[in-house]
C-alpha cells in the first residue's frame, strides 16, 4: 500500500493512504521524513514493520501505532 506523509508530530508520522484511510507510525531510527514524502509498505499491520520511503529511496524500520 502507498501513503503520503500528512503530518509529523511528537515522533509520530501520519500518512494518508491511497484508499483515503490513515496510518500512524513511529520511526525506529533517525530517518529524514518530511511532509509529502511517499511511503510504501504493509500499513494495515500493527507493530514492527519495514516501510520504504520512495521519495528518499530508503527502507525504514517503524512501529505502526494504528490506522483508520
trRosetta pair geometry for C-beta under 8 A, 3 or more apart (Angstrom, degrees):
i j d omega theta_ij theta_ji phi_ij phi_ji
1 17 5.9 -10 163 -150 122 115
1 18 6.5 -152 -168 23 80 107
1 19 7.7 -56 -146 -2 117 106
1 40 6.8 168 83 -150 38 66
1 41 6.9 -38 57 74 77 39
1 42 7.0 92 20 -120 101 28
1 43 4.9 -92 77 22 131 109
1 44 7.0 97 -4 -19 150 92
2 17 7.2 127 86 -154 45 66
2 18 4.9 56 68 -39 89 121
2 38 6.4 -8 -169 -173 105 98
2 39 7.2 151 -155 81 56 44
2 40 5.0 -27 -97 -97 71 83
2 54 7.7 -15 -132 0 106 143
3 15 3.3 50 145 169 141 126
3 16 6.0 159 -160 74 89 34
3 17 4.5 -47 -93 -94 99 57
3 18 6.9 -114 -81 -24 50 69
3 22 8.0 101 -142 -138 132 47
3 23 6.0 -102 -75 35 168 117
3 38 7.5 160 84 -154 37 54
3 39 5.3 -23 66 65 86 93
3 40 7.7 159 20 -88 67 36
3 43 6.0 92 -24 -78 132 160
4 15 6.5 139 62 -156 31 76
4 16 5.3 -19 57 57 89 91
4 36 6.2 -14 -175 -139 105 39
4 37 7.3 156 -155 77 57 38
4 38 5.9 -30 -99 -99 70 63
4 39 7.6 158 -97 19 20 80
5 8 6.8 5 -180 -49 119 97
5 13 6.0 -55 -130 -171 102 108
5 14 7.3 100 -159 75 59 52
5 15 6.0 -48 -94 -98 43 71
5 33 6.2 165 -102 171 156 100
5 34 6.6 139 80 100 150 35
5 35 5.3 -140 111 -126 103 34
5 36 6.1 -46 62 16 90 19
5 37 4.5 34 4 46 126 84
5 38 8.0 -112 -4 -62 81 22
5 39 6.5 82 -51 -13 86 117
6 14 4.8 -61 63 105 102 98
6 15 6.3 139 0 -133 94 17
6 16 4.7 90 -57 -23 126 97
6 22 7.3 -50 17 -130 148 112
6 35 7.0 9 179 -140 12 89
7 13 7.6 166 89 -156 51 44
7 14 4.3 12 54 44 90 121
7 35 6.9 19 -91 -104 30 105
8 12 7.3 176 -151 87 50 45
8 13 5.3 -12 -105 -106 82 71
8 14 7.4 -151 -71 19 38 76
8 33 6.4 149 -93 104 139 106
8 34 7.7 -79 -14 -132 143 27
8 35 6.6 -123 -2 -60 100 80
9 12 6.0 -20 69 60 68 89
9 14 7.5 11 18 -11 98 111
11 26 5.8 21 145 -136 94 96
11 27 7.6 -127 -170 39 72 81
12 24 5.4 2 -179 -173 117 105
12 25 7.1 152 -155 78 70 25
12 26 5.7 -49 -101 -83 65 75
12 65 6.6 -32 -131 7 117 152
13 24 7.0 156 78 -154 46 55
13 25 5.4 -22 59 65 96 77
13 26 7.4 155 13 -95 82 26
13 27 6.4 61 -13 -32 127 95
13 33 5.8 -41 -102 133 141 153
13 62 7.9 -71 42 -136 124 131
14 22 6.2 -6 -173 -174 93 118
14 23 7.5 155 -155 81 49 45
14 24 5.4 -20 -99 -99 69 80
15 22 6.3 159 82 -157 56 64
15 23 4.6 -9 55 58 109 92
15 24 7.6 -169 17 -77 75 32
15 25 7.4 16 -8 10 112 103
15 39 6.0 -93 -107 54 137 125
15 43 6.7 -99 77 -131 144 142
16 20 7.4 -22 -176 -142 91 30
16 22 5.7 -34 -103 -101 51 83
17 20 6.8 -34 76 40 81 20
17 21 4.7 -5 44 66 127 78
17 22 6.4 -162 -2 -89 90 25
17 23 6.1 76 -52 -10 111 105
17 43 6.0 -175 -95 93 125 156
17 67 7.9 35 -27 -152 138 116
21 67 6.2 43 151 174 120 99
21 68 5.7 -168 -161 93 88 54
22 67 6.4 -176 94 -149 51 64
22 68 5.3 11 50 47 89 93
23 43 4.2 -84 -76 -173 164 114
23 44 7.9 -95 -96 -69 123 39
23 64 6.6 -46 -174 -144 107 104
23 66 7.5 -177 -149 98 50 44
23 67 4.4 -12 -102 -102 72 99
24 64 7.4 114 83 -164 52 59
24 65 4.5 -48 102 62 102 112
24 66 5.2 13 43 55 108 79
24 67 7.2 -164 16 -74 68 52
25 43 8.0 -102 -41 -130 125 82
25 49 7.6 -78 -127 50 138 113
25 51 7.1 126 90 -21 171 145
25 62 4.4 24 166 169 132 128
25 63 6.3 157 -161 76 80 42
25 64 4.8 -41 -99 -102 98 52
25 65 6.0 179 -101 4 34 84
26 62 6.5 151 75 -164 43 76
26 63 4.6 -12 57 57 99 98
26 65 6.2 81 -18 -44 93 112
27 30 7.9 120 126 -85 126 10
27 31 4.9 -123 -163 32 146 116
27 33 6.3 -169 -55 -11 146 140
27 60 5.8 -59 -133 -179 96 127
27 61 7.6 93 -167 81 60 57
27 62 5.5 -46 -106 -105 44 85
28 48 7.5 5 -22 -127 154 92
28 60 7.7 136 43 167 72 80
28 61 4.3 -62 66 110 114 99
28 62 6.0 -175 1 -101 90 24
28 63 5.9 91 -52 -22 110 92
29 60 6.7 -152 49 -151 118 78
29 61 5.9 89 -13 50 117 97
31 53 7.0 160 180 -28 130 147
31 58 7.4 -165 -135 92 107 124
31 60 5.0 2 -79 -116 161 119
32 56 6.3 154 82 -121 99 156
33 37 5.8 -112 -157 28 69 156
33 53 6.7 -132 -104 -106 84 139
33 56 7.9 -103 -96 -9 51 144
33 60 7.7 33 -68 -94 118 160
34 37 5.3 115 61 -36 67 108
34 55 7.8 -103 54 106 96 149
36 55 7.6 108 118 -94 71 160
37 53 5.7 -22 170 -155 129 102
37 54 7.8 149 173 55 78 65
37 55 4.2 -128 -144 32 74 144
37 56 6.5 -13 -138 -18 124 99
38 53 7.6 120 79 -166 51 53
38 54 4.5 -43 96 61 103 112
38 55 5.0 127 30 -43 76 94
39 51 5.1 11 -178 167 109 126
39 52 6.9 154 -158 78 59 47
39 53 5.5 -29 -102 -103 81 57
39 54 6.8 -172 -95 8 23 84
39 55 7.9 -45 -57 6 59 98
39 60 7.9 -42 -137 31 115 130
40 51 6.7 158 78 -165 39 76
40 52 4.8 -15 59 58 92 100
40 54 5.8 62 -8 -39 106 115
41 49 5.8 114 165 147 131 125
41 50 6.5 -159 -126 101 126 49
41 51 3.6 -89 -22 -112 151 70
41 52 6.1 155 -58 11 92 71
41 62 7.8 115 99 38 171 130
42 45 4.7 41 125 -7 111 115
42 49 5.7 -141 63 -143 94 135
43 51 7.8 55 -76 -103 82 115
43 64 6.9 162 -149 -121 49 134
43 67 6.3 120 150 -97 88 141
44 67 6.3 -102 -116 57 49 165
45 49 5.5 135 73 -74 130 129
45 64 5.7 122 91 38 73 154
46 64 5.3 -129 -129 94 36 107
46 65 7.7 9 -144 -178 84 7
46 66 7.2 21 -113 -89 103 43
47 63 6.4 -49 -170 -150 32 75
47 64 6.2 -6 37 48 27 89
48 61 7.0 -12 -161 -172 94 91
48 62 7.4 155 -148 86 48 43
48 63 5.6 -29 -87 -101 57 72
48 64 7.9 -146 -55 11 8 79
49 61 7.9 161 86 -154 38 49
49 62 5.6 -24 67 68 83 90
49 63 7.6 140 20 -107 75 23
49 64 5.5 33 7 -24 125 111
50 59 5.4 -2 -176 -175 108 113
50 60 6.9 153 -157 75 59 44
50 61 6.1 -34 -100 -97 72 54
50 62 7.3 135 -113 20 22 83
51 59 7.2 155 84 -157 38 62
51 60 5.0 -19 65 60 87 100
51 62 5.2 11 5 6 113 135
52 58 7.5 -168 -151 104 64 26
52 59 5.3 -38 -99 -100 71 66
52 60 7.4 171 -93 14 21 79
53 56 4.4 4 120 42 123 102
53 57 7.0 -40 93 17 82 21
53 58 5.6 4 49 59 104 69
53 59 7.7 -180 14 -97 75 15
53 60 5.9 65 -25 -22 102 118
54 57 7.2 35 -161 -76 29 46
64 67 7.2 -14 178 -37 115 103
